[in-house]
Amino acid sequence: MTSGTLTFDSSYPTGGEAITAANVGMNRAIDRIHFNAASGYVFEYDKTNQKVLAYYADNDGGADGALIQVANTTNLSAITASYIAVGQ
């Protein structure tokens, strides 16, 4: 188990930011990772693709779901999310 912070870069890619076991202090694999919400964004780990997806609430879009993914190339470099990771 490890904990730490993840700082995003200046051009968020659609489909999420890549993250590896080494990025969070693991040797082989991330089994689970939980991110705290930060600056109005929430984060989800896509284990299959090894990516962290960023979402926000779009209260103006009646057809949108509860949360929508951050748009491609959005600058999230000021966002730092804390995490707890479990893995090998």
PyMOL Python script that loads the backbone (N, CA, C, O; Angstrom):
from pymol import cmd

cmd.read_pdbstr("""\
ATOM      1  N   MET A   1       0.853  -1.171   0.000  1.00  0.00           N
ATOM      2  CA  MET A   1       0.000   0.000   0.000  1.00  0.00           C
ATOM      3  C   MET A   1       0.900   1.234   0.000  1.00  0.00           C
ATOM      4  O   MET A   1       1.893   1.294   0.725  1.00  0.00           O
ATOM      5  N   THR A   2       0.544   2.199  -0.808  1.00  0.00           N
ATOM      6  CA  THR A   2       1.276   3.465  -0.835  1.00  0.00           C
ATOM      7  C   THR A   2       0.283   4.620  -0.870  1.00  0.00           C
ATOM      8  O   THR A   2      -0.905   4.431  -1.130  1.00  0.00           O
ATOM      9  N   SER A   3       0.784   5.797  -0.607  1.00  0.00           N
ATOM     10  CA  SER A   3      -0.026   7.007  -0.740  1.00  0.00           C
ATOM     11  C   SER A   3       0.872   8.108  -1.262  1.00  0.00           C
ATOM     12  O   SER A   3       2.097   8.039  -1.162  1.00  0.00           O
ATOM     13  N   GLY A   4       0.237   9.123  -1.822  1.00  0.00           N
ATOM     14  CA  GLY A   4       0.999  10.234  -2.367  1.00  0.00           C
ATOM     15  C   GLY A   4       0.092  11.198  -3.094  1.00  0.00           C
ATOM     16  O   GLY A   4      -1.112  11.251  -2.838  1.00  0.00           O
ATOM     17  N   THR A   5       0.676  11.966  -4.005  1.00  0.00           N
ATOM     18  CA  THR A   5      -0.096  12.911  -4.801  1.00  0.00           C
ATOM     19  C   THR A   5       0.249  12.744  -6.272  1.00  0.00           C
ATOM     20  O   THR A   5       1.363  12.359  -6.629  1.00  0.00           O
ATOM     21  N   LEU A   6      -0.714  13.037  -7.103  1.00  0.00           N
ATOM     22  CA  LEU A   6      -0.535  13.004  -8.550  1.00  0.00           C
ATOM     23  C   LEU A   6      -0.843  14.391  -9.082  1.00  0.00           C
ATOM     24  O   LEU A   6      -1.922  14.930  -8.833  1.00  0.00           O
ATOM     25  N   THR A   7       0.092  14.967  -9.808  1.00  0.00           N
ATOM     26  CA  THR A   7      -0.112  16.261 -10.438  1.00  0.00           C
ATOM     27  C   THR A   7      -0.295  16.036 -11.932  1.00  0.00           C
ATOM     28  O   THR A   7       0.522  15.375 -12.573  1.00  0.00           O
ATOM     29  N   PHE A   8      -1.350  16.578 -12.471  1.00  0.00           N
ATOM     30  CA  PHE A   8      -1.651  16.409 -13.885  1.00  0.00           C
ATOM     31  C   PHE A   8      -0.793  17.346 -14.718  1.00  0.00           C
ATOM     32  O   PHE A   8      -0.163  18.257 -14.182  1.00  0.00           O
ATOM     33  N   ASP A   9      -0.766  17.124 -16.037  1.00  0.00           N
ATOM     34  CA  ASP A   9       0.041  17.991 -16.894  1.00  0.00           C
ATOM     35  C   ASP A   9      -0.831  19.039 -17.580  1.00  0.00           C
ATOM     36  O   ASP A   9      -2.014  19.166 -17.267  1.00  0.00           O
ATOM     37  N   SER A  10      -0.259  19.772 -18.496  1.00  0.00           N
ATOM     38  CA  SER A  10      -0.946  20.913 -19.113  1.00  0.00           C
ATOM     39  C   SER A  10      -1.819  20.540 -20.301  1.00  0.00           C
ATOM     40  O   SER A  10      -2.402  21.424 -20.928  1.00  0.00           O
ATOM     41  N   SER A  11      -1.925  19.259 -20.628  1.00  0.00           N
ATOM     42  CA  SER A  11      -2.753  18.861 -21.770  1.00  0.00           C
ATOM     43  C   SER A  11      -3.372  17.490 -21.496  1.00  0.00           C
ATOM     44  O   SER A  11      -2.857  16.461 -21.934  1.00  0.00           O
ATOM     45  N   TYR A  12      -4.488  17.497 -20.761  1.00  0.00           N
ATOM     46  CA  TYR A  12      -5.177  16.254 -20.418  1.00  0.00           C
ATOM     47  C   TYR A  12      -5.649  15.565 -21.697  1.00  0.00           C
ATOM     48  O   TYR A  12      -6.332  16.190 -22.508  1.00  0.00           O
ATOM     49  N   PRO A  13      -5.300  14.287 -21.896  1.00  0.00           N
ATOM     50  CA  PRO A  13      -5.739  13.576 -23.104  1.00  0.00           C
ATOM     51  C   PRO A  13      -7.088  12.878 -22.892  1.00  0.00           C
ATOM     52  O   PRO A  13      -7.330  12.302 -21.832  1.00  0.00           O
ATOM     53  N   THR A  14      -7.954  12.930 -23.891  1.00  0.00           N
ATOM     54  CA  THR A  14      -9.196  12.174 -23.823  1.00  0.00           C
ATOM     55  C   THR A  14      -8.861  10.716 -23.544  1.00  0.00           C
ATOM     56  O   THR A  14      -7.965  10.155 -24.174  1.00  0.00           O
ATOM     57  N   GLY A  15      -9.558  10.109 -22.623  1.00  0.00           N
ATOM     58  CA  GLY A  15      -9.276   8.725 -22.244  1.00  0.00           C
ATOM     59  C   GLY A  15      -8.404   8.613 -21.023  1.00  0.00           C
ATOM     60  O   GLY A  15      -8.228   7.515 -20.496  1.00  0.00           O
ATOM     61  N   GLY A  16      -7.839   9.738 -20.543  1.00  0.00           N
ATOM     62  CA  GLY A  16      -7.117   9.741 -19.284  1.00  0.00           C
ATOM     63  C   GLY A  16      -5.612   9.841 -19.370  1.00  0.00           C
ATOM     64  O   GLY A  16      -5.006   9.612 -20.416  1.00  0.00           O
ATOM     65  N   GLU A  17      -5.027  10.191 -18.234  1.00  0.00           N
ATOM     66  CA  GLU A  17      -3.576  10.285 -18.083  1.00  0.00           C
ATOM     67  C   GLU A  17      -3.017   8.897 -17.772  1.00  0.00           C
ATOM     68  O   GLU A  17      -3.557   8.187 -16.925  1.00  0.00           O
ATOM     69  N   ALA A  18      -1.966   8.520 -18.437  1.00  0.00           N
ATOM     70  CA  ALA A  18      -1.323   7.233 -18.173  1.00  0.00           C
ATOM     71  C   ALA A  18      -0.702   7.232 -16.778  1.00  0.00           C
ATOM     72  O   ALA A  18      -0.141   8.232 -16.328  1.00  0.00           O
ATOM     73  N   ILE A  19      -0.816   6.081 -16.104  1.00  0.00           N
ATOM     74  CA  ILE A  19      -0.215   5.908 -14.788  1.00  0.00           C
ATOM     75  C   ILE A  19       0.287   4.470 -14.697  1.00  0.00           C
ATOM     76  O   ILE A  19      -0.393   3.538 -15.127  1.00  0.00           O
ATOM     77  N   THR A  20       1.473   4.299 -14.140  1.00  0.00           N
ATOM     78  CA  THR A  20       2.052   2.966 -14.013  1.00  0.00           C
ATOM     79  C   THR A  20       2.253   2.636 -12.535  1.00  0.00           C
ATOM     80  O   THR A  20       2.164   3.507 -11.670  1.00  0.00           O
ATOM     81  N   ALA A  21       2.521   1.389 -12.273  1.00  0.00           N
ATOM     82  CA  ALA A  21       2.817   0.967 -10.906  1.00  0.00           C
ATOM     83  C   ALA A  21       4.014   1.751 -10.356  1.00  0.00           C
ATOM     84  O   ALA A  21       4.013   2.155  -9.193  1.00  0.00           O
ATOM     85  N   ALA A  22       5.011   1.960 -11.176  1.00  0.00           N
ATOM     86  CA  ALA A  22       6.199   2.703 -10.739  1.00  0.00           C
ATOM     87  C   ALA A  22       5.853   4.142 -10.347  1.00  0.00           C
ATOM     88  O   ALA A  22       6.484   4.697  -9.447  1.00  0.00           O
ATOM     89  N   ASN A  23       4.870   4.751 -11.002  1.00  0.00           N
ATOM     90  CA  ASN A  23       4.466   6.119 -10.675  1.00  0.00           C
ATOM     91  C   ASN A  23       3.968   6.255  -9.242  1.00  0.00           C
ATOM     92  O   ASN A  23       4.057   7.330  -8.648  1.00  0.00           O
ATOM     93  N   VAL A  24       3.442   5.160  -8.684  1.00  0.00           N
ATOM     94  CA  VAL A  24       2.904   5.204  -7.326  1.00  0.00           C
ATOM     95  C   VAL A  24       3.705   4.353  -6.350  1.00  0.00           C
ATOM     96  O   VAL A  24       3.210   4.011  -5.276  1.00  0.00           O
ATOM     97  N   GLY A  25       4.937   4.010  -6.712  1.00  0.00           N
ATOM     98  CA  GLY A  25       5.839   3.301  -5.811  1.00  0.00           C
ATOM     99  C   GLY A  25       5.629   1.799  -5.725  1.00  0.00           C
ATOM    100  O   GLY A  25       6.050   1.165  -4.757  1.00  0.00           O
ATOM    101  N   MET A  26       4.985   1.234  -6.724  1.00  0.00           N
ATOM    102  CA  MET A  26       4.777  -0.217  -6.763  1.00  0.00           C
ATOM    103  C   MET A  26       5.775  -0.843  -7.732  1.00  0.00           C
ATOM    104  O   MET A  26       6.295  -0.164  -8.617  1.00  0.00           O
ATOM    105  N   ASN A  27       6.040  -2.127  -7.567  1.00  0.00           N
ATOM    106  CA  ASN A  27       6.971  -2.819  -8.452  1.00  0.00           C
ATOM    107  C   ASN A  27       6.312  -3.430  -9.677  1.00  0.00           C
ATOM    108  O   ASN A  27       6.892  -3.420 -10.763  1.00  0.00           O
ATOM    109  N   ARG A  28       5.091  -3.968  -9.514  1.00  0.00           N
ATOM    110  CA  ARG A  28       4.495  -4.741 -10.610  1.00  0.00           C
ATOM    111  C   ARG A  28       3.152  -4.236 -11.101  1.00  0.00           C
ATOM    112  O   ARG A  28       2.952  -4.103 -12.309  1.00  0.00           O
ATOM    113  N   ALA A  29       2.223  -3.949 -10.191  1.00  0.00           N
ATOM    114  CA  ALA A  29       0.865  -3.633 -10.635  1.00  0.00           C
ATOM    115  C   ALA A  29       0.104  -2.825  -9.591  1.00  0.00           C
ATOM    116  O   ALA A  29       0.352  -2.933  -8.390  1.00  0.00           O
ATOM    117  N   ILE A  30      -0.825  -2.019 -10.078  1.00  0.00           N
ATOM    118  CA  ILE A  30      -1.781  -1.330  -9.213  1.00  0.00           C
ATOM    119  C   ILE A  30      -3.042  -2.190  -9.204  1.00  0.00           C
ATOM    120  O   ILE A  30      -3.658  -2.414 -10.246  1.00  0.00           O
ATOM    121  N   ASP A  31      -3.418  -2.665  -8.025  1.00  0.00           N
ATOM    122  CA  ASP A  31      -4.657  -3.429  -7.919  1.00  0.00           C
ATOM    123  C   ASP A  31      -5.849  -2.496  -7.749  1.00  0.00           C
ATOM    124  O   ASP A  31      -6.888  -2.682  -8.382  1.00  0.00           O
ATOM    125  N   ARG A  32      -5.693  -1.497  -6.897  1.00  0.00           N
ATOM    126  CA  ARG A  32      -6.725  -0.498  -6.657  1.00  0.00           C
ATOM    127  C   ARG A  32      -6.069   0.815  -6.307  1.00  0.00           C
ATOM    128  O   ARG A  32      -5.002   0.849  -5.693  1.00  0.00           O
ATOM    129  N   ILE A  33      -6.713   1.896  -6.702  1.00  0.00           N
ATOM    130  CA  ILE A  33      -6.217   3.213  -6.317  1.00  0.00           C
ATOM    131  C   ILE A  33      -7.419   4.130  -6.132  1.00  0.00           C
ATOM    132  O   ILE A  33      -8.326   4.167  -6.963  1.00  0.00           O
ATOM    133  N   HIS A  34      -7.410   4.859  -5.041  1.00  0.00           N
ATOM    134  CA  HIS A  34      -8.492   5.793  -4.732  1.00  0.00           C
ATOM    135  C   HIS A  34      -7.915   7.204  -4.709  1.00  0.00           C
ATOM    136  O   HIS A  34      -6.918   7.467  -4.036  1.00  0.00           O
ATOM    137  N   PHE A  35      -8.544   8.097  -5.440  1.00  0.00           N
ATOM    138  CA  PHE A  35      -8.135   9.497  -5.484  1.00  0.00           C
ATOM    139  C   PHE A  35      -9.143  10.353  -4.742  1.00  0.00           C
ATOM    140  O   PHE A  35     -10.349  10.130  -4.848  1.00  0.00           O
ATOM    141  N   ASN A  36      -8.661  11.324  -3.999  1.00  0.00           N
ATOM    142  CA  ASN A  36      -9.542  12.323  -3.413  1.00  0.00           C
ATOM    143  C   ASN A  36      -9.898  13.344  -4.483  1.00  0.00           C
ATOM    144  O   ASN A  36      -9.087  13.642  -5.360  1.00  0.00           O
ATOM    145  N   ALA A  37     -11.098  13.870  -4.410  1.00  0.00           N
ATOM    146  CA  ALA A  37     -11.503  14.944  -5.315  1.00  0.00           C
ATOM    147  C   ALA A  37     -10.620  16.160  -5.051  1.00  0.00           C
ATOM    148  O   ALA A  37     -10.158  16.376  -3.931  1.00  0.00           O
ATOM    149  N   ALA A  38     -10.393  16.951  -6.103  1.00  0.00           N
ATOM    150  CA  ALA A  38      -9.549  18.146  -5.952  1.00  0.00           C
ATOM    151  C   ALA A  38     -10.031  19.246  -6.887  1.00  0.00           C
ATOM    152  O   ALA A  38     -10.226  19.013  -8.080  1.00  0.00           O
ATOM    153  N   SER A  39     -10.220  20.426  -6.352  1.00  0.00           N
ATOM    154  CA  SER A  39     -10.561  21.626  -7.132  1.00  0.00           C
ATOM    155  C   SER A  39     -11.777  21.421  -8.032  1.00  0.00           C
ATOM    156  O   SER A  39     -11.816  21.942  -9.147  1.00  0.00           O
ATOM    157  N   GLY A  40     -12.758  20.675  -7.563  1.00  0.00           N
ATOM    158  CA  GLY A  40     -13.978  20.461  -8.330  1.00  0.00           C
ATOM    159  C   GLY A  40     -13.939  19.287  -9.291  1.00  0.00           C
ATOM    160  O   GLY A  40     -14.914  19.039 -10.000  1.00  0.00           O
ATOM    161  N   TYR A  41     -12.844  18.568  -9.328  1.00  0.00           N
ATOM    162  CA  TYR A  41     -12.713  17.395 -10.204  1.00  0.00           C
ATOM    163  C   TYR A  41     -12.731  16.124  -9.365  1.00  0.00           C
ATOM    164  O   TYR A  41     -12.287  16.114  -8.216  1.00  0.00           O
ATOM    165  N   VAL A  42     -13.253  15.053  -9.959  1.00  0.00           N
ATOM    166  CA  VAL A  42     -13.156  13.726  -9.351  1.00  0.00           C
ATOM    167  C   VAL A  42     -12.413  12.827 -10.322  1.00  0.00           C
ATOM    168  O   VAL A  42     -12.402  13.071 -11.529  1.00  0.00           O
ATOM    169  N   PHE A  43     -11.790  11.782  -9.784  1.00  0.00           N
ATOM    170  CA  PHE A  43     -10.891  10.957 -10.582  1.00  0.00           C
ATOM    171  C   PHE A  43     -11.250   9.487 -10.456  1.00  0.00           C
ATOM    172  O   PHE A  43     -11.698   9.030  -9.405  1.00  0.00           O
ATOM    173  N   GLU A  44     -11.049   8.757 -11.538  1.00  0.00           N
ATOM    174  CA  GLU A  44     -11.346   7.332 -11.579  1.00  0.00           C
ATOM    175  C   GLU A  44     -10.174   6.620 -12.237  1.00  0.00           C
ATOM    176  O   GLU A  44      -9.613   7.109 -13.217  1.00  0.00           O
ATOM    177  N   TYR A  45      -9.807   5.470 -11.698  1.00  0.00           N
ATOM    178  CA  TYR A  45      -8.729   4.671 -12.267  1.00  0.00           C
ATOM    179  C   TYR A  45      -9.302   3.649 -13.237  1.00  0.00           C
ATOM    180  O   TYR A  45     -10.174   2.861 -12.872  1.00  0.00           O
ATOM    181  N   ASP A  46      -8.818   3.660 -14.457  1.00  0.00           N
ATOM    182  CA  ASP A  46      -9.168   2.667 -15.479  1.00  0.00           C
ATOM    183  C   ASP A  46      -8.063   1.619 -15.448  1.00  0.00           C
ATOM    184  O   ASP A  46      -7.017   1.786 -16.075  1.00  0.00           O
ATOM    185  N   LYS A  47      -8.305   0.533 -14.711  1.00  0.00           N
ATOM    186  CA  LYS A  47      -7.283  -0.491 -14.510  1.00  0.00           C
ATOM    187  C   LYS A  47      -6.887  -1.162 -15.823  1.00  0.00           C
ATOM    188  O   LYS A  47      -5.705  -1.427 -16.043  1.00  0.00           O
ATOM    189  N   THR A  48      -7.844  -1.440 -16.692  1.00  0.00           N
ATOM    190  CA  THR A  48      -7.565  -2.114 -17.959  1.00  0.00           C
ATOM    191  C   THR A  48      -6.574  -1.331 -18.813  1.00  0.00           C
ATOM    192  O   THR A  48      -5.657  -1.912 -19.395  1.00  0.00           O
ATOM    193  N   ASN A  49      -6.755  -0.023 -18.888  1.00  0.00           N
ATOM    194  CA  ASN A  49      -5.900   0.819 -19.733  1.00  0.00           C
ATOM    195  C   ASN A  49      -4.818   1.554 -18.961  1.00  0.00           C
ATOM    196  O   ASN A  49      -4.036   2.298 -19.552  1.00  0.00           O
ATOM    197  N   GLN A  50      -4.762   1.356 -17.651  1.00  0.00           N
ATOM    198  CA  GLN A  50      -3.788   1.998 -16.761  1.00  0.00           C
ATOM    199  C   GLN A  50      -3.788   3.516 -16.945  1.00  0.00           C
ATOM    200  O   GLN A  50      -2.766   4.127 -17.256  1.00  0.00           O
ATOM    201  N   LYS A  51      -4.968   4.098 -16.743  1.00  0.00           N
ATOM    202  CA  LYS A  51      -5.116   5.545 -16.889  1.00  0.00           C
ATOM    203  C   LYS A  51      -5.979   6.106 -15.767  1.00  0.00           C
ATOM    204  O   LYS A  51      -6.809   5.408 -15.184  1.00  0.00           O
ATOM    205  N   VAL A  52      -5.760   7.385 -15.482  1.00  0.00           N
ATOM    206  CA  VAL A  52      -6.577   8.112 -14.526  1.00  0.00           C
ATOM    207  C   VAL A  52      -7.451   9.066 -15.316  1.00  0.00           C
ATOM    208  O   VAL A  52      -6.951   9.908 -16.062  1.00  0.00           O
ATOM    209  N   LEU A  53      -8.765   8.930 -15.150  1.00  0.00           N
ATOM    210  CA  LEU A  53      -9.717   9.782 -15.844  1.00  0.00           C
ATOM    211  C   LEU A  53     -10.173  10.893 -14.914  1.00  0.00           C
ATOM    212  O   LEU A  53     -10.401  10.661 -13.727  1.00  0.00           O
ATOM    213  N   ALA A  54     -10.305  12.093 -15.450  1.00  0.00           N
ATOM    214  CA  ALA A  54     -10.760  13.250 -14.679  1.00  0.00           C
ATOM    215  C   ALA A  54     -12.166  13.621 -15.134  1.00  0.00           C
ATOM    216  O   ALA A  54     -12.448  13.677 -16.331  1.00  0.00           O
ATOM    217  N   TYR A  55     -13.043  13.873 -14.168  1.00  0.00           N
ATOM    218  CA  TYR A  55     -14.431  14.232 -14.441  1.00  0.00           C
ATOM    219  C   TYR A  55     -14.814  15.494 -13.685  1.00  0.00           C
ATOM    220  O   TYR A  55     -14.201  15.846 -12.677  1.00  0.00           O
ATOM    221  N   TYR A  56     -15.843  16.168 -14.193  1.00  0.00           N
ATOM    222  CA  TYR A  56     -16.404  17.313 -13.494  1.00  0.00           C
ATOM    223  C   TYR A  56     -17.909  17.325 -13.714  1.00  0.00           C
ATOM    224  O   TYR A  56     -18.417  16.650 -14.609  1.00  0.00           O
ATOM    225  N   ALA A  57     -18.618  18.091 -12.900  1.00  0.00           N
ATOM    226  CA  ALA A  57     -20.072  18.201 -13.019  1.00  0.00           C
ATOM    227  C   ALA A  57     -20.405  19.290 -14.023  1.00  0.00           C
ATOM    228  O   ALA A  57     -19.864  20.394 -13.961  1.00  0.00           O
ATOM    229  N   ASP A  58     -21.299  18.971 -14.947  1.00  0.00           N
ATOM    230  CA  ASP A  58     -21.769  19.943 -15.935  1.00  0.00           C
ATOM    231  C   ASP A  58     -23.245  20.169 -15.667  1.00  0.00           C
ATOM    232  O   ASP A  58     -24.109  19.502 -16.237  1.00  0.00           O
ATOM    233  N   ASN A  59     -23.512  21.109 -14.801  1.00  0.00           N
ATOM    234  CA  ASN A  59     -24.898  21.340 -14.392  1.00  0.00           C
ATOM    235  C   ASN A  59     -25.715  22.102 -15.427  1.00  0.00           C
ATOM    236  O   ASN A  59     -26.919  22.282 -15.243  1.00  0.00           O
ATOM    237  N   ASP A  60     -25.092  22.549 -16.503  1.00  0.00           N
ATOM    238  CA  ASP A  60     -25.817  23.261 -17.551  1.00  0.00           C
ATOM    239  C   ASP A  60     -26.351  22.322 -18.624  1.00  0.00           C
ATOM    240  O   ASP A  60     -27.264  22.691 -19.363  1.00  0.00           O
ATOM    241  N   GLY A  61     -25.801  21.117 -18.722  1.00  0.00           N
ATOM    242  CA  GLY A  61     -26.180  20.199 -19.795  1.00  0.00           C
ATOM    243  C   GLY A  61     -27.242  19.223 -19.333  1.00  0.00           C
ATOM    244  O   GLY A  61     -26.930  18.256 -18.638  1.00  0.00           O
ATOM    245  N   GLY A  62     -28.490  19.458 -19.704  1.00  0.00           N
ATOM    246  CA  GLY A  62     -29.588  18.614 -19.275  1.00  0.00           C
ATOM    247  C   GLY A  62     -29.456  17.170 -19.726  1.00  0.00           C
ATOM    248  O   GLY A  62     -29.941  16.266 -19.046  1.00  0.00           O
ATOM    249  N   ALA A  63     -28.808  16.935 -20.861  1.00  0.00           N
ATOM    250  CA  ALA A  63     -28.686  15.577 -21.381  1.00  0.00           C
ATOM    251  C   ALA A  63     -27.460  14.850 -20.823  1.00  0.00           C
ATOM    252  O   ALA A  63     -27.310  13.646 -21.032  1.00  0.00           O
ATOM    253  N   ASP A  64     -26.589  15.562 -20.119  1.00  0.00           N
ATOM    254  CA  ASP A  64     -25.381  14.940 -19.589  1.00  0.00           C
ATOM    255  C   ASP A  64     -25.723  14.032 -18.413  1.00  0.00           C
ATOM    256  O   ASP A  64     -26.759  14.178 -17.765  1.00  0.00           O
ATOM    257  N   GLY A  65     -24.818  13.092 -18.162  1.00  0.00           N
ATOM    258  CA  GLY A  65     -24.949  12.244 -16.994  1.00  0.00           C
ATOM    259  C   GLY A  65     -24.524  13.001 -15.753  1.00  0.00           C
ATOM    260  O   GLY A  65     -24.397  14.225 -15.764  1.00  0.00           O
ATOM    261  N   ALA A  66     -24.309  12.264 -14.700  1.00  0.00           N
ATOM    262  CA  ALA A  66     -23.928  12.900 -13.434  1.00  0.00           C
ATOM    263  C   ALA A  66     -22.605  13.648 -13.543  1.00  0.00           C
ATOM    264  O   ALA A  66     -22.464  14.741 -12.994  1.00  0.00           O
ATOM    265  N   LEU A  67     -21.632  13.064 -14.249  1.00  0.00           N
ATOM    266  CA  LEU A  67     -20.333  13.695 -14.452  1.00  0.00           C
ATOM    267  C   LEU A  67     -19.895  13.479 -15.893  1.00  0.00           C
ATOM    268  O   LEU A  67     -20.284  12.501 -16.531  1.00  0.00           O
ATOM    269  N   ILE A  68     -19.082  14.401 -16.401  1.00  0.00           N
ATOM    270  CA  ILE A  68     -18.544  14.235 -17.749  1.00  0.00           C
ATOM    271  C   ILE A  68     -17.025  14.333 -17.695  1.00  0.00           C
ATOM    272  O   ILE A  68     -16.459  15.010 -16.837  1.00  0.00           O
ATOM    273  N   GLN A  69     -16.380  13.646 -18.627  1.00  0.00           N
ATOM    274  CA  GLN A  69     -14.920  13.651 -18.661  1.00  0.00           C
ATOM    275  C   GLN A  69     -14.407  15.016 -19.107  1.00  0.00           C
ATOM    276  O   GLN A  69     -15.014  15.674 -19.951  1.00  0.00           O
ATOM    277  N   VAL A  70     -13.301  15.425 -18.538  1.00  0.00           N
ATOM    278  CA  VAL A  70     -12.638  16.672 -18.914  1.00  0.00           C
ATOM    279  C   VAL A  70     -12.311  16.623 -20.410  1.00  0.00           C
ATOM    280  O   VAL A  70     -11.929  15.575 -20.931  1.00  0.00           O
ATOM    281  N   ALA A  71     -12.460  17.731 -21.081  1.00  0.00           N
ATOM    282  CA  ALA A  71     -12.215  17.801 -22.521  1.00  0.00           C
ATOM    283  C   ALA A  71     -10.742  17.598 -22.870  1.00  0.00           C
ATOM    284  O   ALA A  71      -9.851  17.923 -22.085  1.00  0.00           O
ATOM    285  N   ASN A  72     -10.511  17.059 -24.051  1.00  0.00           N
ATOM    286  CA  ASN A  72      -9.157  16.842 -24.571  1.00  0.00           C
ATOM    287  C   ASN A  72      -8.359  18.144 -24.539  1.00  0.00           C
ATOM    288  O   ASN A  72      -8.893  19.205 -24.863  1.00  0.00           O
ATOM    289  N   THR A  73      -7.112  18.073 -24.159  1.00  0.00           N
ATOM    290  CA  THR A  73      -6.114  19.155 -24.080  1.00  0.00           C
ATOM    291  C   THR A  73      -6.385  20.188 -22.985  1.00  0.00           C
ATOM    292  O   THR A  73      -5.750  21.242 -22.980  1.00  0.00           O
ATOM    293  N   THR A  74      -7.308  19.919 -22.060  1.00  0.00           N
ATOM    294  CA  THR A  74      -7.543  20.838 -20.944  1.00  0.00           C
ATOM    295  C   THR A  74      -6.300  20.898 -20.060  1.00  0.00           C
ATOM    296  O   THR A  74      -5.682  19.874 -19.767  1.00  0.00           O
ATOM    297  N   ASN A  75      -5.945  22.099 -19.645  1.00  0.00           N
ATOM    298  CA  ASN A  75      -4.791  22.299 -18.772  1.00  0.00           C
ATOM    299  C   ASN A  75      -5.192  21.998 -17.332  1.00  0.00           C
ATOM    300  O   ASN A  75      -5.936  22.765 -16.721  1.00  0.00           O
ATOM    301  N   LEU A  76      -4.705  20.892 -16.793  1.00  0.00           N
ATOM    302  CA  LEU A  76      -4.958  20.516 -15.404  1.00  0.00           C
ATOM    303  C   LEU A  76      -3.688  20.598 -14.561  1.00  0.00           C
ATOM    304  O   LEU A  76      -3.616  19.998 -13.489  1.00  0.00           O
ATOM    305  N   SER A  77      -2.692  21.330 -15.035  1.00  0.00           N
ATOM    306  CA  SER A  77      -1.393  21.357 -14.360  1.00  0.00           C
ATOM    307  C   SER A  77      -1.447  21.953 -12.954  1.00  0.00           C
ATOM    308  O   SER A  77      -0.531  21.737 -12.161  1.00  0.00           O
ATOM    309  N   ALA A  78      -2.492  22.690 -12.637  1.00  0.00           N
ATOM    310  CA  ALA A  78      -2.627  23.252 -11.292  1.00  0.00           C
ATOM    311  C   ALA A  78      -3.341  22.293 -10.338  1.00  0.00           C
ATOM    312  O   ALA A  78      -3.508  22.605  -9.159  1.00  0.00           O
ATOM    313  N   ILE A  79      -3.766  21.125 -10.842  1.00  0.00           N
ATOM    314  CA  ILE A  79      -4.520  20.164 -10.039  1.00  0.00           C
ATOM    315  C   ILE A  79      -3.582  19.098  -9.466  1.00  0.00           C
ATOM    316  O   ILE A  79      -2.814  18.474 -10.198  1.00  0.00           O
ATOM    317  N   THR A  80      -3.655  18.904  -8.167  1.00  0.00           N
ATOM    318  CA  THR A  80      -2.914  17.842  -7.495  1.00  0.00           C
ATOM    319  C   THR A  80      -3.925  17.032  -6.697  1.00  0.00           C
ATOM    320  O   THR A  80      -4.634  17.564  -5.842  1.00  0.00           O
ATOM    321  N   ALA A  81      -3.978  15.739  -6.990  1.00  0.00           N
ATOM    322  CA  ALA A  81      -4.918  14.849  -6.304  1.00  0.00           C
ATOM    323  C   ALA A  81      -4.145  13.866  -5.420  1.00  0.00           C
ATOM    324  O   ALA A  81      -3.180  13.248  -5.867  1.00  0.00           O
ATOM    325  N   SER A  82      -4.571  13.731  -4.183  1.00  0.00           N
ATOM    326  CA  SER A  82      -3.949  12.756  -3.300  1.00  0.00           C
ATOM    327  C   SER A  82      -4.576  11.387  -3.561  1.00  0.00           C
ATOM    328  O   SER A  82      -5.726  11.282  -3.989  1.00  0.00           O
ATOM    329  N   TYR A  83      -3.790  10.339  -3.290  1.00  0.00           N
ATOM    330  CA  TYR A  83      -4.268   8.972  -3.557  1.00  0.00           C
ATOM    331  C   TYR A  83      -3.775   8.002  -2.496  1.00  0.00           C
ATOM    332  O   TYR A  83      -2.814   8.261  -1.773  1.00  0.00           O
ATOM    333  N   ILE A  84      -4.471   6.878  -2.434  1.00  0.00           N
ATOM    334  CA  ILE A  84      -4.038   5.687  -1.704  1.00  0.00           C
ATOM    335  C   ILE A  84      -4.100   4.553  -2.703  1.00  0.00           C
ATOM    336  O   ILE A  84      -5.143   4.318  -3.314  1.00  0.00           O
ATOM    337  N   ALA A  85      -2.985   3.841  -2.878  1.00  0.00           N
ATOM    338  CA  ALA A  85      -2.904   2.753  -3.855  1.00  0.00           C
ATOM    339  C   ALA A  85      -2.585   1.433  -3.167  1.00  0.00           C
ATOM    340  O   ALA A  85      -1.837   1.381  -2.191  1.00  0.00           O
ATOM    341  N   VAL A  86      -3.173   0.371  -3.701  1.00  0.00           N
ATOM    342  CA  VAL A  86      -2.903  -0.983  -3.229  1.00  0.00           C
ATOM    343  C   VAL A  86      -2.423  -1.786  -4.429  1.00  0.00           C
ATOM    344  O   VAL A  86      -3.044  -1.736  -5.491  1.00  0.00           O
ATOM    345  N   GLY A  87      -1.346  -2.511  -4.281  1.00  0.00           N
ATOM    346  CA  GLY A  87      -0.837  -3.285  -5.408  1.00  0.00           C
ATOM    347  C   GLY A  87       0.357  -4.121  -5.015  1.00  0.00           C
ATOM    348  O   GLY A  87       0.546  -4.487  -3.855  1.00  0.00           O
ATOM    349  N   GLN A  88       1.159  -4.409  -6.032  1.00  0.00           N
ATOM    350  CA  GLN A  88       2.313  -5.293  -5.856  1.00  0.00           C
ATOM    351  C   GLN A  88       3.594  -4.578  -6.219  1.00  0.00           C
ATOM    352  O   GLN A  88       4.673  -5.164  -6.133  1.00  0.00           O
TER     353      GLN A  88
END
""", "prot")
cmd.dss("prot")
cmd.show_as("cartoon", "prot")
cmd.util.cbc("prot")
cmd.orient("prot")
